[in-house]
Amino acid sequence: MHEISGWLQSAYWIVLTPFLSGLFIILFNSFVGDRWGKLPSKVLCMSVSVGTVLYGFIHSLLIFGALTQNPTPYQMNFDWWASESFKLQWGCLVDNLSCWMMLVVTVVSLLVQVYTHGYMREDPGYRRFYSYLSLFTGSMLGLVVSTNIFQMFVFWELVGVCSYLLIGFWWTKPSAANACLKAFVVNRVGDFGFLVGALFLFLATFGFWRLHAETGILAFYDPAGQVDLQHAIQWALTTPGASFLTPAALTVISVLIFLGPMAKSAQAPLHVWLPDAMEGPTPISALIHAATMVAAGIYMVARAYPIWLNWADPLRPTTLGSDGLGVIAWVGGLTAFMAATIAMSQFDIKRALAWSTVSQLGYMFVGLGTGGFSAGLFHLTTHAFFKAMLFLCSGSVIHALHGEQDMRNMGGLWSKTRYTSMCFLIGTCAISGIPGLAGFFSKDEIIGSALNWTGPGGPFLGYLMIFTAGLTAFYMFRMFFMTFTGEYRGKAHVHEEHNVDPITGPLCVLALPSIFAGAIGAGAPFFKSFIALTSGQDVPYTGPFAQFVHFGAHAHPEHIHALGMGASVLIGFAGLALAFLAYNGKGYSLDVAAEKALGPIYRFIYRFSLNKWYWDELYMFIVKRSLAAFEWCWTFIDKFLIDRVMVDGTRWLFTGLGALLKFTENGRGQAYALAIFASVAIIGLLVYFTMVP
């Protein structure tokens, strides 16, 4: 028995320190403010916030090293609420999956917070911004180390609250205020489904947790391997008369719970909040909407993966292909395609990247839904690096152009923003799947998993993902050419880059994993398998990432899908070539032609994309009709039935009865006699007419 490392046992400090940092900055800002001088107080708050995340990153690295030596998970719990039937527990679960996610969250958060110092240094809410960043980072890390669904839901909501504060950071700006409200409302819809599904799952497995009342409910992991979510579901399905749970009921529950990840990870139809969330400061776009918050849905599905498995055959509890996984796969696939078509026509540089994020999140769900567990998580990792870099690059461009975000007013920035231009090109190549870069390996694994899928729709989902890869290359290189090539089309004076600073430094650091992170998932086994494939042999491989992060007892062997790889590379280069011909040095002439000069069918398709498939208009139509129905219900039920009939009717009834009964209590004998005789007469008549002959 290996001894658990002390770094694992103290992992809860990774979560606690950002919360303490956020609390310190809030109190410092309230009671001290600028008494020490504006610059020293800013530097202190920044140093505390960055220092805690740096500590979390170093601690996570040490945990990673410990787990590579001894891959035994560590879990600590304490009772939050206990009864004879079940317990609600809080704790800290450290295993390979949570360790890897902590590394991703802390490294991206660290670089974003360094970038924030350069980007937000003149903002009057500088210290408040850093307090929100710390609180958000702590909430996300708390979600990652949660030991059960109950605890995860609490941190899930804290992440949502922090995102609300960060999106609406510039709350005096109406568009930002509306954006944070929209994000809050849409996420509440998904969170309601998550909560209802979790409650139904608890009811369905209540008997199991009652048998093991010493263990917390809905637990993800049990050191003994007997009392966890997977065994609870299996017990409920296989024990006669123990529960109402059936494979069909489990599918319904899994779909309800999936509403939470759909909203948090911006999957259709709950995706409409993410592009509007770009109204927040650019560091938030990089941190929340590229690498961490939107990845929470992916992580939640991966952590609670047994909920979506096919348990119809208890002898094969890890069989893939249940209806729940099919829903995940197709929701992700259709969202990836839809968002890619929308990104092709957007002009706001941050919103175009936001639609790209929606599309790439769809790819991750396709990986998880088709059984590519490690493939989906690997793309989460690579995407976190190059998409965070792309968002930070967009912020650098906006900073250089003094707030301009419209790509129609850009162009020719290659010579004036060299570091930003090079990093944006690297990120564009990575997300487009150019061979050798990080995105090529992770996206290829997902496409291969989709092409080999035997669920609903079969390999057609894989073909859709290949086509979407071509769209991705087109819209990303469209952004690059419109922004950095040709002549400058704007009016603002361009602030040129000269040296690496707090803004460009994190870009250069993120460029490295955007290039080389593919080796984490592929490694030597991939290249050996590729060489064998060229000689006609199909040799499965397991990359280093899959060996470290996988579902089940052993890593799932992967295969190189030669057709999928070749087709995705070819269509990716076709998208690059089309974007080069249409946009390199030509501004946005193709968009002008699509809007005015081309035929009506193409013009309709272009406007359909430009108007984001009219999702917002559809929702406003539904809301207006719903408000009309609500107003009618309110008028009839509340004002008529309750106010008039029940309240006023009751008042009139008792007023009338009181008026009649007061004559029986007036102190006059003749009135009492009259009341008695009248009562006898009335009772006699009732008896006479109601007697049965």
For each residue, the residues with C-beta under 8 A, 3 or more apart:
1:
2: 70 72
3: 70
4: 8 9 70 72 74
5: 8 9 63 66 69 70 74
6: 9 10
7: 10 11 59 62 63 66
8: 4 5 11 63 66 67 74 94
9: 4 5 6 74 76
10: 6 7 13 59
11: 7 8 14 15 59 63 74 92 94 145
12: 15 16 76 92 145
13: 10 16 17 55 59
14: 11 17 55 56 59 60 102 106 141 145
15: 11 12 18 19 92 138 141 142 145
16: 12 13 19 20 138
17: 13 14 20 21 52 55 56 138
18: 15 21 22 49 52 53 56 134 135 137 138 141
19: 15 16 22 23 134 135 138
20: 16 17 23 24 52
21: 17 18 24 25 48 49 51 52 131 134 138
22: 18 19 25 26 49 131 132 133 134 135 138
23: 19 20 26 27
24: 20 21 27 28 48
25: 21 22 28 29 45 48 49 127 128 130 131 134
26: 22 23 29 30 128 131
27: 23 24 30 31
28: 24 25 31 32 41 44 45 127
29: 25 26 32 33 45 127 128 131
30: 26 27 33
31: 27 28
32: 28 29 35 36 41
33: 29 30 41
34: 37 38 41
35: 32 41
36: 32 40 41 44
37: 34 40 41
38: 34 41 42
39: 42 43
40: 36 37 43 44
41: 28 32 33 34 35 36 37 38 44 45 127
42: 38 39 45 46 121 126 127
43: 39 40 46 47
44: 28 36 40 41 47 48
45: 25 28 29 41 42 48 49 126 127 130 131
46: 42 43 49 50 113 116 117 126 130
47: 43 44 50 51
48: 21 24 25 44 45 51 52
49: 18 21 22 25 45 46 52 53 113 130 131 133 134
50: 46 47 53 54 110 113 114 117
51: 21 47 48 54 55
52: 17 18 20 21 48 49 55 56 134
53: 18 49 50 56 57 106 109 110 113 134 137
54: 50 51 57 58 110
55: 13 14 17 51 52 58 59
56: 14 17 18 52 53 59 60 102 106 137 141
57: 53 54 60 61 103 106 107 110
58: 54 55 61 62
59: 7 10 11 13 14 55 56 62 63
60: 14 56 57 63 64 99 102 103 106
61: 57 58 64 65 103
62: 7 58 59 65 66
63: 5 7 8 11 59 60 66 67 94 99 102
64: 60 61 67 68 99 100 103
65: 61 62 68 69
66: 5 7 8 62 63 69 70
67: 8 63 64 70 71 94 95 96 99 548
68: 64 65 71 548
69: 5 65 66
70: 2 3 4 5 66 67
71: 67 68 96
72: 2 4
73: 93 94 95 96 221 223
74: 4 5 8 9 11 93 94 95
75: 91 92 93 94 147 221 223
76: 9 12 91 92
77: 89 90 91 147 216
78: 89 90 91
79: 82 87 88 89 216
80: 87 88 89 90
81: 87 88
82: 79 87 88
83: 86 87 213
84: 213
85: 206 209 210 213
86: 83 206 209 210 213 217
87: 79 80 81 82 83 213 214 215 216 217
88: 79 80 81 82 150 216 217
89: 77 78 79 80 147 148 150 151 216 217 219
90: 77 78 80 147 151
91: 75 76 77 78 146 147 148 151 216
92: 11 12 15 75 76 145 147
93: 73 74 75 98 145 146 147 220 221
94: 8 11 63 67 73 74 75 98 99 145
95: 67 73 74 98 99 221
96: 67 71 73 99 100 548 549
97: 100 101 299 302 303 377 549
98: 93 94 95 101 102 144 145 303
99: 60 63 64 67 94 95 96 102 103
100: 64 96 97 103 104 377 381 548 549
101: 97 98 104 105 144 295 299
102: 14 56 60 63 98 99 105 106 141 144 145
103: 57 60 61 64 99 100 106 107
104: 100 101 107 108 291 292 295 380 381 384
105: 101 102 108 109 137 140 141 144 291 292
106: 14 53 56 57 60 102 103 109 110 137 141
107: 57 103 104 110 111
108: 104 105 111 112 286 287 290 291 292 384 385 388
109: 53 105 106 112 113 133 137 287 292
110: 50 53 54 57 106 107 113 114
111: 107 108 114 115 388 392 506 509 510
112: 108 109 115 116 133 283 286 287 388 392 506
113: 46 49 50 53 109 110 116 117 130 133 283
114: 50 110 111 117 118 502 505 506
115: 111 112 118 119 283 286 392 395 502 503 505 506 507
116: 46 112 113 119 120 129 130 133 281 283
117: 46 50 113 114 120 121 502
118: 114 115 121 501 502 503
119: 115 116 281 282 283 395 399 502 503
120: 116 117 123 125 126 129 281 283
121: 42 117 118 126
122: 126
123: 120 126 129 281
124:
125: 120 128 129 169
126: 42 45 46 120 121 122 123 129 130
127: 25 28 29 41 42 45 130 131
128: 25 26 29 125 131 132 169
129: 116 120 123 125 126 132 133 166 169 281
130: 25 45 46 49 113 116 126 127 133 134
131: 21 22 25 26 29 45 49 127 128 134 135
132: 22 128 129 135 136 162 165 166 169
133: 22 49 109 112 113 116 129 130 136 137 166 283 287
134: 18 19 21 22 25 49 52 53 130 131 137 138
135: 18 19 22 131 132 138 139 158 162
136: 132 133 139 140 159 162 163 166 287 288 292 293
137: 18 53 56 105 106 109 133 134 140 141 292
138: 15 16 17 18 19 21 22 134 135 141 142
139: 135 136 142 143 155 158 159 161 162
140: 105 136 137 143 144 155 159 292 293 296
141: 14 15 18 56 102 105 106 137 138 144 145
142: 15 138 139 145 146 151 155 158
143: 139 140 146 152 155 156 158 159 296 299 300
144: 98 101 102 105 140 141 299
145: 11 12 14 15 92 93 94 98 102 141 142
146: 91 93 142 143 149 151 152 155 220 303
147: 75 77 89 90 91 92 93 151 216 219 220 221
148: 89 91 151 152 216 217 218 219 220
149: 146 152 153 198 201 218 220 229 304
150: 88 89 153 154 198 216 217 218
151: 89 90 91 142 146 147 148 154 155
152: 143 146 148 149 155 156 300 303
153: 149 150 156 157 191 194 195 198
154: 150 151 157 158
155: 139 140 142 143 146 151 152 158 159
156: 143 152 153 159 160 191 194 260 264 296 300
157: 153 154 160 161 191
158: 135 139 142 143 154 155 161 162
159: 136 139 140 143 155 156 162 163 264 293 296
160: 156 157 163 164 184 187 191 264
161: 139 157 158 164 165
162: 132 135 136 139 158 159 165 166
163: 136 159 160 166 167 183 187 277 288 293
164: 160 161 167 168 180 183 184
165: 132 161 162 168 169 180
166: 129 132 133 136 162 163 169 280 281 284 288
167: 163 164 176 179 180 183 277 279 280 284 288
168: 164 165 171 176 177 179 180 181 280
169: 125 128 129 132 165 166 176 280 281 284
170: 173 176 279 280 281
171: 168 176 177 180
172: 177
173: 170 176 177 279
174: 177 178
175: 178 179 276 279
176: 167 168 169 170 171 173 179 180 279 280
177: 168 171 172 173 174 180 181
178: 174 175 181 182 276 279
179: 167 168 175 176 182 183 273 276 277 278 279 280
180: 164 165 167 168 171 176 177 183 184 277 279 280
181: 168 177 178 184 185
182: 178 179 185 186 272 273 276
183: 163 164 167 179 180 186 187 273 274 276 277
184: 160 164 180 181 187 188
185: 181 182 188 189 273
186: 182 183 189 190 263 270 272 273
187: 160 163 183 184 190 191 263 264 270 273
188: 184 185 191 192
189: 185 186 192 193 259 263 270
190: 186 187 193 194 259 260 261 262 263 264 270
191: 153 156 157 160 187 188 194 195 260 263
192: 188 189 195 196 259
193: 189 190 196 197 256 257 258 259 260
194: 153 156 190 191 197 198 256 257 259 260 261
195: 153 191 192 198 199 260
196: 192 193 199 200 256
197: 193 194 200 201 253 254 255 256 257 258 259 260
198: 149 150 153 194 195 201 202 218 257
199: 195 196 202 203
200: 196 197 203 204 252 253 256
201: 149 197 198 204 205 218 253 257 307
202: 198 199 205 206 209 217 218
203: 199 200 206 244
204: 200 201 236 243 244 245 249 250 253
205: 201 202 208 209 218 232 233 235 236 243 245
206: 85 86 202 203 209 210 243
207: 210 211 235 236 239 242 243
208: 205 211 212 231 232 235 236 242
209: 85 86 202 205 206 212 213 215 217 218 232
210: 85 86 206 207 213
211: 207 208
212: 208 209 215 227
213: 83 84 85 86 87 209 210
214: 87
215: 87 209 212 219 222 227
216: 77 79 87 88 89 91 147 148 150 219
217: 86 87 88 89 148 150 202 209
218: 148 149 150 198 201 202 205 209 229 232
219: 89 147 148 215 216 222 227 228 229
220: 93 146 147 148 149 228 229 303 304
221: 73 75 93 95 147 228
222: 215 219 225 226 227 228 231
223: 73 75
224: 227
225: 222 228 231
226: 222 231
227: 212 215 219 222 224 231 232
228: 219 220 221 222 225 231 232
229: 149 218 219 220 232 233 304 306 307
230: 233 234 306 317
231: 208 222 225 226 227 228 234 235
232: 205 208 209 218 227 228 229 235 236
233: 205 229 230 236 237 245 250 306 307 311
234: 230 231 237 238 311 314 317
235: 205 207 208 231 232 238 239 242
236: 204 205 207 208 232 233 239 242 243 245
237: 233 234 243 245 246 247 250 311 314
238: 234 235 314
239: 207 235 236 242 243
240:
241:
242: 207 208 235 236 239
243: 204 205 206 207 236 237 239
244: 203 204 249
245: 204 205 233 236 237 249 250 253
246: 237 249 250
247: 237 250 251 310 311 312 322
248: 251 252
249: 204 244 245 246 252 253
250: 204 233 237 245 246 247 253 254 307 311 322 324
251: 247 248 254 255 322 323 324
252: 200 248 249 255 256
253: 197 200 201 204 245 249 250 256 257 307
254: 197 250 251 257 258 307 308 322 324 327
255: 197 251 252 258 259 324 327
256: 193 194 196 197 200 252 253 259
257: 193 194 197 198 201 253 254 260 261 304 307
258: 193 197 254 255 261 262 301 308 324 327 328 331
259: 189 190 192 193 194 197 255 256 262 263 270
260: 156 190 191 193 194 195 197 257 263 264 297 300
261: 190 194 257 258 264 265 267 296 297 298 300 301 365
262: 190 258 259 265 267 270 297 331
263: 186 187 189 190 191 259 260 266 267 270 273 297
264: 156 159 160 187 190 260 261 293 294 296 297 300
265: 261 262 294 295 296 297 298 361 364 365
266: 263 270 271 273 274 294 335 357 358 361
267: 261 262 263 270 271 297 331 332 335 358 361 362 365
268: 271 331 334 335 338 339 615
269: 272 615
270: 186 187 189 190 259 262 263 266 267 273
271: 266 267 268 274 335 339 358 615
272: 182 186 269 275 276 615 616 619
273: 179 182 183 185 186 187 263 266 270 276 277
274: 183 266 271 277 289 294 354 357 358
275: 272 278 351 354 355 358 612
276: 175 178 179 182 183 272 273 279
277: 163 167 179 180 183 273 274 280 284 285 288 289 354
278: 179 275 285 289 348 350 351 354
279: 167 170 173 175 176 178 179 180 276
280: 166 167 168 169 170 176 179 180 277 284 285 288
281: 116 119 120 123 129 166 169 170 284 285
282: 119 285 286 350 391 392 394 395 398
283: 112 113 115 116 119 120 133 286 287 392 395
284: 166 167 169 277 280 281 287 288 289
285: 277 278 280 281 282 288 289 290 350 353 354 391 394 395
286: 108 112 115 282 283 289 290 291 387 388 391 392 395
287: 108 109 112 133 136 283 284 290 291 292 293 388
288: 136 163 166 167 277 280 284 285 292 293 294
289: 274 277 278 284 285 286 293 294 354 357 391
290: 108 285 286 287 294 353 357 383 384 387 388 390 391
291: 104 105 108 286 287 294 295 383 384 385 387 388
292: 104 105 108 109 136 137 140 287 288 295 296 384
293: 136 140 159 163 264 287 288 289 296
294: 264 265 266 274 288 289 290 291 297 357 361
295: 101 104 265 291 292 298 299 361 364 380 384
296: 140 143 156 159 261 264 265 292 293 299 300
297: 260 261 262 263 264 265 267 294 300 301 361
298: 261 265 295 301 302 361 364 365 368 376 377 380
299: 97 101 143 144 295 296 302 303 380
300: 143 152 156 260 261 264 296 297 303 304
301: 258 261 297 298 304 305 308 328 365 368
302: 97 298 299 305 368 373 376 377 551
303: 97 98 146 152 220 299 300
304: 149 220 229 257 300 301 307 308
305: 301 302 308 309 368 373 551
306: 229 230 233 309 317
307: 201 229 233 250 253 254 257 304 324
308: 254 258 301 304 305 322 324 325 328 369
309: 305 306 317 318 319 320 322 324 325
310: 247 313 319 320 321 322 325
311: 233 234 237 247 250 314 317 319 322
312: 247 319 322
313: 310 316 317 319
314: 234 237 238 311 317
315:
316: 313 319
317: 230 234 306 309 311 313 314
318: 309 551 552
319: 309 310 311 312 313 316 322
320: 309 310 325 370 371 455
321: 310 325 326 371 454 455
322: 247 250 251 254 308 309 310 311 312 319 325 326
323: 251 326 327
324: 250 251 254 255 258 307 308 309 327 328
325: 308 309 310 320 321 322 328 329 368 369 370 371 455
326: 321 322 323 329 330 369 455 456
327: 254 255 258 323 324 330 331 369
328: 258 301 308 324 325 331 332 365 368 369
329: 325 326 332 333 365 366 368 369 370 450 453 455 461
330: 326 327 333 334 369 456 457 461
331: 258 262 267 268 327 328 334 335 362 365 369
332: 267 328 329 335 336 361 362 363 364 365 366 368 369
333: 329 330 336 337 362 365 366 450 461 464 465
334: 268 330 331 337 338 362
335: 266 267 268 271 331 332 338 339 358 359 361 362 365
336: 332 333 339 340 359 360 361 362 363 366 464 465 468
337: 333 334 340 341 359 362 464 467 468 471
338: 268 334 335 341 342 359 613
339: 268 271 335 336 342 343 355 356 358 359 362
340: 336 337 343 344 355 356 359 468 471 472 475
341: 337 338 344 471 609 613
342: 338 339 345 346 355 609 612 613
343: 339 340 346 352 355 356 359 471 475
344: 340 341 471 474 475 478 609
345: 342 591 594 606 609 610
346: 342 343 351 352 355 610
347: 352 406 407 408 588 591
348: 278 351 352 405 406 407
349: 352 353 394 397 398 405 406 407 410 479 483
350: 278 282 285 353 354 391 394 398 405
351: 275 278 346 348 354 355
352: 343 346 347 348 349 355 356 407 475 479
353: 285 290 349 350 356 357 387 390 391 394 479
354: 274 275 277 278 285 289 350 351 357 358
355: 275 339 340 342 343 346 351 352 358 359 612
356: 339 340 343 352 353 359 360 387 390 431 472 475 476
357: 266 274 289 290 294 353 354 360 361 387
358: 266 267 271 274 275 335 339 354 355 361 362
359: 335 336 337 338 339 340 343 355 356 362 363 468 472
360: 336 356 357 363 364 379 383 387 431 472
361: 265 266 267 294 295 297 298 332 335 336 357 358 364 365
362: 267 331 332 333 334 335 336 337 339 358 359 365 366
363: 332 336 359 360 366 367 376 379 443 446 465 468
364: 265 295 298 332 360 361 367 368 376 377 379 380 383 446
365: 261 265 267 298 301 328 329 331 332 333 335 361 362 368 369 376
366: 329 332 333 336 362 363 369 370 372 376 446 449 450 461 465
367: 363 364 370 372 373 375 376 377 379 445 446 449 450
368: 298 301 302 305 325 328 329 332 364 365 372 373 376 377
369: 308 325 326 327 328 329 330 331 332 365 366 455
370: 320 325 329 366 367 446 449 450 452 453 455 461
371: 320 321 325 449 453 556
372: 366 367 368 375 376 445 446 448 449 450
373: 302 305 367 368 376 377 550 551 556
374: 377 378 445 521 543 545 546 549 550 551 555 556 558
375: 367 372 378 379 442 445 446 448 449 558
376: 298 302 363 364 365 366 367 368 372 373 379 380 446
377: 97 100 298 302 364 367 368 373 374 380 381 545 549
378: 374 375 381 382 441 442 445 520 521 543 545 546 549
379: 360 363 364 367 375 376 382 383 439 442 443 445 446
380: 104 295 298 299 364 376 377 383 384
381: 100 104 377 378 384 385 442 517 520 521 545
382: 378 379 385 386 430 438 439 441 442 513 514 517 518 521
383: 290 291 360 364 379 380 386 387 431 439 442
384: 104 108 290 291 292 295 380 381 387 388
385: 108 291 381 382 388 389 438 510 513 514 517
386: 382 383 389 390 426 427 430 431 438 439 510 513 514
387: 286 290 291 353 356 357 360 383 384 390 391 427 431
388: 108 111 112 286 287 290 291 384 385 391 392 510
389: 385 386 392 393 423 424 426 427 506 507 510 511 514
390: 290 353 356 386 387 393 394 424 427 428 431
391: 282 285 286 289 290 350 353 387 388 394 395
392: 111 112 115 282 283 286 388 389 395 396 503 506 507 510
393: 389 390 396 397 420 423 424 427 507
394: 282 285 349 350 353 390 391 397 398 405
395: 115 119 282 283 285 286 391 392 398 399 503
396: 392 393 399 400 417 419 420 497 503 504 507
397: 349 393 394 400 401 410 413 417 420 424 483
398: 282 349 350 394 395 401 403 404 405
399: 119 395 396 402 495 503
400: 396 397 413 416 417 420 494 495 496 497
401: 397 398 404 409 410 490 492 494 495
402: 399 492 493 495
403: 398 492
404: 398 401 409 410 490 492
405: 348 349 350 394 398
406: 347 348 349 409 410
407: 347 348 349 352 410 479 482 483 588
408: 347 482 489 587 588
409: 401 404 406 489 490 491 492
410: 349 397 401 404 406 407 413 482 483 484 488 489 490
411: 482 483 484 485 486 487 488 489 490 587
412: 415 416 484 485 486 487 488 489
413: 397 400 410 416 417 420 421 483 484 488 494
414: 417 418 421 484 485
415: 412 418
416: 400 412 413 494 496 497
417: 396 397 400 413 414 420 421 484 494 496 497
418: 414 415 421 422 497
419: 396 422 423 497 500 504 507 508
420: 393 396 397 400 413 417 423 424 497 504 507
421: 413 414 417 418 424 425 484
422: 418 419 425 426 511
423: 389 393 419 420 426 427 504 507 508 510 511
424: 389 390 393 397 420 421 427 428 480 483 484
425: 421 422 428 429 480 484
426: 386 389 422 423 429 430 437 511 514 515
427: 386 387 389 390 393 423 424 430 431 511 514
428: 390 424 425 431 432 476 477 479 480
429: 425 426 432 434 437 439
430: 382 386 426 427 434 437 438 439 440 514 515
431: 356 360 383 386 387 390 427 428 439 472 476
432: 428 429 439 469 472 473 476 477 572 575 576
433: 437 439 440 443 444 469 472 473 568 569 572
434: 429 430 437 439 440 572
435: 440 569
436: 440 515 518
437: 426 429 430 433 434 440 514 515 518
438: 382 385 386 430 441 442 513 514 515 516 517 518
439: 379 382 383 386 429 430 431 432 433 434 442 443 514 518
440: 430 433 434 435 436 437 443 444 518 569
441: 378 382 438 444 445 518 521 522 526
442: 375 378 379 381 382 383 438 439 445 446 518 521
443: 363 379 433 439 440 446 447 469 568
444: 433 440 441 447 448 560 561 564 565 568
445: 367 372 374 375 378 379 441 442 448 449 521 558
446: 363 364 366 367 370 372 375 376 379 442 443 449 450 465
447: 443 444 450 451 462 465 466 469 561 564 565 568
448: 372 375 444 445 451 452 462 558 559 560 561 564 565
449: 366 367 370 371 372 375 445 446 452 453
450: 329 333 366 367 370 372 446 447 453 459 461 462 465 564
451: 447 448 459 462 463 561 563 564
452: 370 448 449 459 462 559 561
453: 329 370 371 449 450 457 458 459 461 462
454: 321 458
455: 320 321 325 326 329 369 370 458
456: 326 330
457: 330 453 460 461
458: 453 454 455 461
459: 450 451 452 453 462 463
460: 457 463 464
461: 329 330 333 366 370 450 453 457 458 464 465
462: 447 448 450 451 452 453 459 465 466 564
463: 451 459 460 466 467
464: 333 336 337 460 461 467 468
465: 333 336 363 366 446 447 450 461 462 468 469 568
466: 447 462 463 469 470 564 567 568 571
467: 337 463 464 470 471 571
468: 336 337 340 359 363 464 465 471 472
469: 432 433 443 447 465 466 472 473 568 571 572 575
470: 466 467 473 474 571 572 574 575
471: 337 340 341 343 344 467 468 474 475 575
472: 340 356 359 360 431 432 433 468 469 475 476 572 575
473: 432 433 469 470 476 477 571 572 573 574 575 576 579
474: 344 470 471 477 478 575 576 578 579
475: 340 343 344 352 356 471 472 478 479 579
476: 356 428 431 432 472 473 479 480 579
477: 428 432 473 474 480 481 575 576 579 580 583
478: 344 474 475 481 482 579 582 583
479: 349 352 353 407 428 475 476 482 483
480: 424 425 428 476 477 483 484 485 579
481: 477 478 484 485 486 579 580 583 584 585 586
482: 407 408 410 411 478 479 485 486 583 587 588
483: 349 397 407 410 411 413 424 479 480
484: 410 411 412 413 414 417 421 424 425 480 481
485: 411 412 414 480 481 482 583 584 585
486: 411 412 481 482 489 584 585 586 587
487: 411 412 585 587
488: 410 411 412 413 494
489: 408 409 410 411 412 486 587
490: 401 404 409 410 411 494
491: 409
492: 401 402 403 404 409
493: 402
494: 400 401 413 416 417 488 490
495: 399 400 401 402
496: 400 416 417
497: 396 400 416 417 418 419 420 504
498:
499:
500: 419 504 505 508
501: 118 504 505
502: 114 115 117 118 119 505 506
503: 115 118 119 392 395 396 399 506 507
504: 396 419 420 423 497 500 501 507 508
505: 114 115 500 501 502 508 509
506: 111 112 114 115 389 392 502 503 509 510
507: 115 389 392 393 396 419 420 423 503 504 510 511
508: 419 423 500 504 505 511 512
509: 111 505 506 512
510: 111 385 386 388 389 392 423 506 507 513 514
511: 389 422 423 426 427 507 508 514 515
512: 508 509 515 516
513: 382 385 386 438 510 516 517
514: 382 385 386 389 426 427 430 437 438 439 510 511 517
515: 426 430 436 437 438 511 512
516: 438 512 513 519
517: 381 382 385 438 513 514 520 521
518: 382 436 437 438 439 440 441 442 521 522
519: 516 522 523 544
520: 378 381 517 523 543 544 545
521: 374 378 381 382 441 442 445 517 518 526 543 544 545 546
522: 441 518 519 525 526 527 543
523: 519 520 526 527 543 544
524: 527 528
525: 522 528 529 541 542 543
526: 441 521 522 523 529 530 541 543 560
527: 522 523 524 530 531
528: 524 525 531 532 539 541
529: 525 526 532 533 539 540 541 559 560
530: 526 527 533 534 560
531: 527 528 534 535
532: 528 529 535 537 538 539
533: 529 530 536 537 538 539 560 562
534: 530 531
535: 531 532
536: 533
537: 532 533
538: 532 533 559 560
539: 528 529 532 533
540: 529 557 558 559
541: 525 526 528 529 557 558 559 560
542: 525 546 547 555 556 557 558
543: 374 378 520 521 522 523 525 526 546 547 558
544: 519 520 521 523 547 548
545: 374 377 378 381 520 521 548 549
546: 374 378 521 542 543 549 550 555 556 558
547: 542 543 544 550 555
548: 67 68 96 100 544 545
549: 96 97 100 374 377 378 545 546
550: 373 374 546 547 554 555 556
551: 302 305 318 373 374 556
552: 318 556
553:
554: 550
555: 374 542 546 547 550
556: 371 373 374 542 546 550 551 552
557: 540 541 542
558: 374 375 445 448 540 541 542 543 546
559: 448 452 529 538 540 541
560: 444 448 526 529 530 533 538 541 565
561: 444 447 448 451 452 564 565
562: 533 565 566
563: 451 566 567
564: 444 447 448 450 451 462 466 561 567 568
565: 444 447 448 560 561 562 568 569
566: 562 563 569 570
567: 466 563 564 570 571
568: 433 443 444 447 465 466 469 564 565 571 572
569: 433 435 440 565 566 572 573
570: 566 567 573 574
571: 466 467 469 470 473 567 568 574 575
572: 432 433 434 469 470 472 473 568 569 575 576
573: 473 569 570 576 577
574: 470 473 570 571 577 578
575: 432 469 470 471 472 473 474 477 571 572 578 579
576: 432 473 474 477 572 573 579 580
577: 573 574 580 581
578: 474 574 575 581 582
579: 473 474 475 476 477 478 480 481 575 576 582 583 584
580: 477 481 576 577 583 584
581: 577 578 584
582: 478 578 579 586 589 590
583: 477 478 481 482 485 579 580 586 587 588 590
584: 481 485 486 579 580 581
585: 481 485 486 487
586: 481 486 582 583 589 590
587: 408 411 482 486 487 489 583
588: 347 407 408 482 583 591 592
589: 582 586 592 593
590: 582 583 586 593 594
591: 345 347 588 594 595 606
592: 588 589 595 596 597
593: 589 590 596 597 598
594: 345 590 591 597 598 602 603 606
595: 591 592 603 606 607 610
596: 592 593 603
597: 592 593 594
598: 593 594 602 603 606
599: 602 603
600: 603 604
601: 604 605
602: 594 598 599 605 606
603: 594 595 596 598 599 600 606 607
604: 600 601 607 608
605: 601 602 608 609
606: 345 591 594 595 598 602 603 609 610
607: 595 603 604 610 611
608: 604 605 611 613 614
609: 341 342 344 345 605 606 612 613
610: 345 346 595 606 607
611: 607 608 614 617
612: 275 342 355 609 615 616
613: 338 341 342 608 609
614: 608 611 617 618
615: 268 269 271 272 612 618 619
616: 272 612 619 620
617: 611 614 620 621
618: 614 615 621 622
619: 272 615 616 622 623
620: 616 617 623 624
621: 617 618 624 625
622: 618 619 625 626
623: 619 620 626 627
624: 620 621 627 628
625: 621 622 628 629
626: 622 623 629 630
627: 623 624 630 631
628: 624 625 631 632
629: 625 626 632 633
630: 626 627 633 634
631: 627 628 634 635
632: 628 629 635 636
633: 629 630 636 637 638
634: 630 631 637 638 639
635: 631 632 638 639 640
636: 632 633 639 640 641
637: 633 634 640 641 642
638: 633 634 635 641 642 643
639: 634 635 636 642 643 644
640: 635 636 637 643 644 645
641: 636 637 638 644 645 646
642: 637 638 639 645 646 647
643: 638 639 640 646 647 648
644: 639 640 641 647 648 649
645: 640 641 642 648 649
646: 641 642 643 649 650
647: 642 643 644 650 651
648: 643 644 645 651 652
649: 644 645 646 652 653
650: 646 647 653 654
651: 647 648 654 655
652: 648 649 655 656
653: 649 650 656 657
654: 650 651 657 658
655: 651 652 658 659
656: 652 653 659 660
657: 653 654 660 661
658: 654 655 661 662
659: 655 656 662
660: 656 657 663
661: 657 658 664 665
662: 658 659 665 666
663: 660 666 671 675
664: 661 671 672 675
665: 661 662
666: 662 663 671
667:
668: 671 672
669: 672 673
670: 673 674
671: 663 664 666 668 674 675
672: 664 668 669 675 676
673: 669 670 676 677
674: 670 671 677 678
675: 663 664 671 672 678 679
676: 672 673 679 680
677: 673 674 680 681
678: 674 675 681 682
679: 675 676 682 683
680: 676 677 683 684
681: 677 678 684 685
682: 678 679 685 686
683: 679 680 686 687
684: 680 681 687 688
685: 681 682 688 689
686: 682 683 689 690
687: 683 684 690 691
688: 684 685 691
689: 685 686
690: 686 687
691: 687 688
692:
693:
